[in-house]
Amino acid sequence: MNNDRGFTLLEILASVLILGIVLTVFFQYFVFAQRATTSNEDQLVAMNLAEKVLERMVNTGTGEGYLSDIRKNVTFPIPADNYEEIGKGNCNGASNCENRYQFSVKNQEYEVKLAVYPEHDNLGIYPVEVQVYGADDKLISKVKGLVEL
């Protein structure tokens, strides 16, 4: 028998089902790509903030307040295998201090903390780690450098 009248209902349902599966997989890729892009953007912003803070500490004579915060709040010498942490909790009402440790970029809040480690080879140079946390207090990025105190 020759059937030239078109597709059967079963053939149409099978093709719609296959098309639905393919489109679902295809759209899942876009959802995953969007999440990955957002996560990478947060990490990039956090890394840039950490590098910016460290650069300010190293290249400006005053460290734009960060170095004075370290000098006020760290007990020297720092014991071996230990570190001192500095953040907005160490401001004690100092003007503009909390603003140094809080950043807002694209409606996302970031908090910076500094970890100061023991002196490097008695040269007055201290390893400092700049840590950037997201709104949920999750560490997003950190950058290490040497700072003269």
N, C-alpha and C positions, 0 to 999 in steps of 0.2 A: 504494500500500500504506500502511496506517495502522499506525504503531508506537507503542503506548501503554505499552510495558513499562519504560521508563526510559532512562537515558543509556548510551551505548556506552562502551567502555573508552577509546577515543581521545578522546572528549569529556571524560572524567574526567581523563585524563592532561594534556590541554591546560589544563584549569582549575587543576589542581595546579601546573603549571609557571608559569602566570600569577600565581597566588597566591604562589608561592615567590619570584618576581622582585619583586613588590610588597612582600612582607615583608622581603626583603633590603635593598631601598632604604630602607624605613621604619626598620629597625634600624640601618643605617649612620648615619642622622641622629642617633640616640641616642648612638652611639659618638662622633661628631663633637662633639655638644653637651657630652658629659662631658669630652672633652679641652679644649674651649674654656673650660669652667667652671673646670677645674683650672688652666689657664694664667692665666686672669684672676684667680683667687684668689691665685696666687703673685705676680703683678704688684701686686695690691692690698696684700698683706702687705708686700712689699718697699717700696712707696711709703710706706706708713704707718710702717715702721721708719725710713726715710730722713728723713721729716718729723719723727718723734719725736726723732731724734738732733740734727737742726738746731734744733729748738725748744728742746731742752735747752741747746744751745750759746748760743743767743741770749737766752733768758729766765732763765737762772741765772747768777749772778755768777761761779761757778767753771767753768761749762760741764760740770759733773760729770766732770771729768778730761780731757775732750776738748781744752779750751783749753790746759791744762797740757801735754798731749802735743804739741800744735802748737808751743807756745813752746819746748819742750825739743828738738824734732826738726827744726824748720824753720830754715834759715839765712836771715836777713833782711838786706837786702831781697831779695825774690824777683825774679830777672831777668825783664824783659818777655818776653812770648810763652813763658813757662815756668810750671811749677807744681811744688809739692812734694806728695808723696803720703804720708799717714799711715795706718797700719793696725796690725794686731796684730803685725806684724814689727818695729815700732818700740818695743815694750814693754820690751825689755831687762830682763826679770825683775821689773818693777814690779808691786806687788801689785794684783790685780783689774783690771789693764790689759787683758789679753786678753779678759776677760768683757765689756768695753765694746764690743768689735768682733765678738763672736760672739753670735748670737741663735738660738734654737730656737723655732719656732712650728709647732704641729701636726705634730711629728716631722720638720719640714723645717729644715735648717741654713742660716743666712744669715750672710754676713760683710760687715761695713761697712768701707769705706775712705773717707778724707777727702782731697780734692784742694784744696790752698790755692793761690790765684792771687795775682798781684802786687797790692799795695796800691791801693785805689781813690781816686784824686785826692788823695793825700797826706793823708788824713783819719784814718789809723789803722784804716780799715775794709777788710777783705779779703774778696773773693769766695771762698766755700767751697762745694765740691760734695760732697755725701754720696752715695756710690755703694754700692749693695747688690748683692752677688753671691750666686748660688745655690751649691748643693753642688758643681756641676760647674765652678765659677769662671766662670760666664757672667753678665755684667752683666744684672740684671733691671730695676733702676730707679735713677734718680738725681734728686736735688733740689738746686737751687742757692739760695744765700742769702748775705747779707752779715753778717759777724761782726766785732765790734770786738776787736782783740787788744791 
